[in-house]
């Protein structure tokens, strides 16, 4: 049986990127001490915040 996690991730998203894009992702993730997956999740959250209309 697998371990129980608080926020399970059930979906996998993939896309093709070029060498420069991969290098950029790796550099930014390294600067922030995180993984590329976490970096992309944080980016999605920031974009979501920016897309919300002002209160």
LINGI-V104729 format. One record per residue. N is the residue number from 0. RES is the residue in one letter. PHI is phi as a letter, one per 40 degrees, with the letter a starting at -180 (none if undefined). Layout:
n=N res=RES phi=PHI
n=N res=RES phi=PHI
This chain:
n=0 res=X phi=none
n=1 res=X phi=c
n=2 res=X phi=c
n=3 res=X phi=c
n=4 res=X phi=b
n=5 res=X phi=c
n=6 res=X phi=b
n=7 res=X phi=c
n=8 res=X phi=b
n=9 res=X phi=b
n=10 res=X phi=b
n=11 res=X phi=b
n=12 res=X phi=b
n=13 res=X phi=b
n=14 res=X phi=a
n=15 res=X phi=c
n=16 res=X phi=b
n=17 res=X phi=c
n=18 res=X phi=d
n=19 res=X phi=c
n=20 res=X phi=c
n=21 res=X phi=c
n=22 res=X phi=c
n=23 res=X phi=c
n=24 res=X phi=d
n=25 res=X phi=c
n=26 res=X phi=c
n=27 res=X phi=c
n=28 res=X phi=c
n=29 res=X phi=c
n=30 res=X phi=d
n=31 res=X phi=c
n=32 res=X phi=g
n=33 res=X phi=b
n=34 res=X phi=c
n=35 res=X phi=c
n=36 res=X phi=d
n=37 res=X phi=c
n=38 res=X phi=d
n=39 res=X phi=c
n=40 res=X phi=c
n=41 res=X phi=c
n=42 res=X phi=c
n=43 res=X phi=c
n=44 res=X phi=c
n=45 res=X phi=c
n=46 res=X phi=c
n=47 res=X phi=c
n=48 res=X phi=c
n=49 res=X phi=c
n=50 res=X phi=c
n=51 res=X phi=c
n=52 res=X phi=c
n=53 res=X phi=c
n=54 res=X phi=c
